[in-house]
């Protein structure tokens, strides 16, 4: 049994390095990695380095946290899994002692050990890794490990949809059709919403949104989205009940303010890296602005939604790369020409050319 891991030596440069096979602790499993999804945060980290730079300049940086594979070994106290089980993991392990954890909000635990970020920067782009049994889930019959690896970003969409109160009868506009925007779309659909419009500027992503179930797709490059949705033929002066900002764009955040109805809700799902000026005079009729962070107790529901066909993550995968080509995968993801049509990239690890057992 051999192990290796892709390490970000400098921004924009990976090296696959030999590594020892970790020994699972009593309540851990050893995972043979099969698929790793390429998250937007990973791509940002590849291009610029970690969002939160490590205190130690010699800290080893790994990327990747959307992962599924096969149990290769179990710790002495593991009871839920056996060798050979197909599993996926929830990548954030909270401290379980803080007030947030004790009140059931472990996703905002300040002491969480989340993969590929501080304090350990341990990435999933490797052949073997360990993970706690309590944060590991069985892959249901009929679900591939590639789909299982995408439960993590799907759970982000599910958490945002539930937090936003999406339900049958809701009128929804989603701004931004990247991976998370499309995950929010499908989460809302799985909750019974039928009236969902999406806005983006990339035709291929708008086409995919329609394929996945959006009622309407609007190209924001050709149409003023605010003017369009505020027209009498659409929502008029009333505005939109629930608006999801999924692009992490100040422009989209400001559009959300102009679109939302009195008493409506804006869900900020995209990461805003800079301050966003908000005209509160436009929303001083009891509008709620709600941020959403990762997920909390959403994996079981998301797994079931995918397993039962209510949530289609497979058709979102536009690019599949072999493990040895991880450098090319992330280079493509930041290439101005190639990244346009990349909705979701995944790295296939086990069983690929150059992979050694």
N, C-alpha and C positions, 0 to 999 in steps of 0.2 A: 504494500500500500504506500503510494507516494503522494506528496502534497506539494502544492505551489500556490502562490497568490500574486495577484496583479497589484503592484504598489505604484502610487503616484509619486514619482521621484521628484519631479518639478511640474508646475502647471503645463498641461498639454503633452506630458510624457509619462507613459506607463512602462514599467518593466515587470515581466513575469519572473518571479524569484522562487527558488526552492525554499521549502518550509517543512518543518516537522509536522507530523499528523498529531493534532491535539488530543489529549486524553479527556474524555468526558468526566465531569465531576459526578458525584452520586445521583444528583437530580437533573442531569443533562443528557442530551443525545448527541451523538456524532453524526453529522449530516454529510452525505455525499451530494455535493451540489450538482444539480442538473440544469437549471435555468436561473438567470438573474436579469431582472428588468432594469432598463436604463431610465432612472428618474431624472426629472429636470434639475433637482438639487445635485445629483451626481454629475450631470453635464456641466453645470455651473462650477462645481468643484474641480472638474477636470480642466476647465478653461482658465479659472482664476485662482484655484486653491480653495480650501474649506471656507465656508461662510464665517466660521469662528476659528481663526488660526490657532494652532496649538501653542501653548506657552513655551514648550521645548522645541527649538528649531530642528532638532534631530528626530522628532516624533515621526514614526512611520504612518503614512496615510493610505488607508484602503478606501475603496468606494463600493457602492452597491448595497442595497438593503431589501430589495424585492426578490425573494428567493424561495425556491422549492427544490426538493430532491428526495433522496432515499435514506432511511436510517441505516447507518453502517455499524453502529455500536451503541449500546445504552449503558448509562451509569447504574450503579448497584441498587439504587432506590427508585429507578424509573418503573412505573407500572402501566402507563397508558400506551406505550409503544413497544414494538419489537423490531429486530433487525429485518430489513426488507420492506418495512412500511413506507409508503409514499406520504410525504409530509410537506407542509409549508410553515413558515414562521412569522410571528409578529415581531418586528425588529427592535422595538423599544421595550426595555426591561426597567420598570419603575422601581424606586427604592422601597415602596410598600410601607413606609413609616411616616411619610409627611401628611399634613392635613388634607392635601388634594387627593392623595391615594385613599386615605381613610374615608373620604366622602364620595368615593367612586369616580373621581375625575383624574385618573392616572395619566391621561394624555398631557396634562399640564404640570406634571411632577417635575420640580426643578432638578431633582437628582436622577432623572432617567438616564440610563445608559442606552443611547440610541445608536444603532450601527452607522458607521461611516462618519461619525461626528464626535464631538468631545464627550467624555474624556479620553476614550480609547481609540477612536478613529479606525475601528476594526471593520473592514469591508467584507462583503459576501462574494467578491470576485476571487474565488479560490476553489480548490478541489474539495477540501474537507474543512468543516468548521463545527464548533460545538454551540449548543443553544439550550436554554432551560426548558425542561419538559412542560412547565406551566404556560409557556408562550409558544408552544408548538401545536399544530393542528393536523388531523388526518386529512388527506386528499380524498374526497368522496369518489365512489365508483363512477366512472364515465368522465371524470375531469382529468385533463392532461396536466403534467407538471408545469408545462408552459403557462397554462391558464392559472394554475395554482400560484405561480410566482406573481401573477398580476392581481391577486386578491388584495395585496397591500394598497396599491393606488385605487383600486375599486372601493376599498373601505373608506378612503378619504372622501370619495364622492358620496358614499352612503351616509357617512357621518354628517356631511354638510347638508344633504337633503333632509335628513331627520331633524337636524338642528334648525333648519329653515322652516320646518313645518310643512313640507311638500306633501300634498294629499290630493285625492280625487276632487276635482273642482278648482284646483289652483290654476292660475294663469301665470306662466313662468317665462322669463327671458334669461338666457344664459349668454353672457358676454365672454367670448373666447372659447375656441373649439380645439384646444390642445388636449393632451391626455386627460387632465383633470376635468376640463369642461365636458368632455365626452363621458367621463365616469359619472359626473353629476347628472348629466342627461339621463343615463341609463338607470341610475339610482332613483331618480324621480319617476321614471316610467315604471320601475318595479314596485313603486309605492302607489301606483294607480293614476298618476297624472297623465292627462292626454293632450293638454294644450301647452306645448313647449316650443318656443322659438329660440333659435340660436343665431349668434352674430359672430362672424370672423371675416378675415380678408383673404383667406387662402381657399380657392375653389375646391381642392381635393378634400379638405377637412369639412367643408360644408356638405359636400356630397356624402361623405362618410356619416355625418350627423343625420342626414335624411335616411340613410340606409339603416342606421341604428334606431330610428324611431322618432326623430324630431318632426314636428308638424310643419315647421317652416324654417328655412335657412336664409339668412340675409347677409349679403356681402357688404360689409361696412365700408369698403373702398368705393363702391358704386352708389351706395345709398346712405343718407344721413339717418342713422338708426333712431335717434331721438325724434326727429321729424316724422319718420315712418311710423313708429309705434304710438306716437302721440296724435296721429291723424284720426279723423272721425271714423275712418273705415276700420281702425284697429282699436286702441284703448282710449283714444281721445283724452279729454281733460282728467279722466279718472286715473289713468296711469296703470302700471303693472303691479300686481299683488306681490310678486316675489321675484327679485332680480339677483342673479348670481354673477359676481365678478370673478372670473376664473383665469384671467390673463396676466394678473400682476401688473396691470398698466394704470398709470395715473389718469390717462385719458378715459379708459373704460370705467374707472371708479367715478369719475365726474359724470359720465353718461348715465351710470346707475342712479345717481342722485336726481338726474333730470327725468328718468323713466319711472321711478317708483311711485306708487299710488299713495294717497293719504292713508295713514295707518298701515302702510305696507312694510315690507322688510327687504333690506339689502344684505345679502350674504357675501362677505369678503373671503373668498376661498384662495384666490391668487396671492402670492407673496409680494407685498409692496415694499420695495427696497429703499424707497425714498419717501419723505413726507408728501402727503397728498392734500392740497387745499380743498376744503369742502364748503360749499355755500349752504350753511345751515338754514338760511331763510327759505330755501326751496323745500326743506323737509321738516319744517317746524309744525307739522300736523301729525305728530305721534308716529313718525317713521322710526323703525328700529334698524340700526346698523349693527350687524353681528359678525364677528370674526369666527373663523373655524380653524381648528388646529389638529391635524392628523386624524385620529379616530379614537373612540373609547367604547369598548365592548361591542364593536361592530363586525368583528371577523366572522362569528358564526352566521349572522344574517347574510353577510356578503357571500360567504361560501355557498350557502343554500341558494341564493339568488343566481349565482353563476351555474351551479350544478343542475338547477331546474330549468335553465334556459331563459330566465328572465333578464339576465345580464350577460351581454355578449362581449367578452374581452378578447376573444380569439381574433375577430375581424379588425381589431384595432392595431394588431401587430403588423407593421409595414416593413420592418427590417430585422432579420435574424443573422447574427454573427457567431462564428466559432470562437471559442475561448482564446485561442492563440492570436486572434485578430482583434483583441480588445482595443488596442491602440487605434486601429482603423475605424472601429465602431464609434468611438468617441470623437475622433477627428471628423468623421462624417457628420456627427451630431452638431458640430459647431461650424461646419462649412456653410457659407451663405447660400450656395446653390442647392446642396444636398439636403440640408435640414428642413427646407420648406415642406417637402412631401413626407418627412419622417414624422409619423404620429407616435408610434411606440416602437422602440428598438429593444431587443432582448439578446442576451448572450447565452448561447448554448455551451455548457461546460463539459459535462461527462459525455464520453463517446465521440468527441469531435477529433478531426485530424490534429496530430501533435499532442493529444492528451495521453498521458502515461499513467497507468494504474499503479 
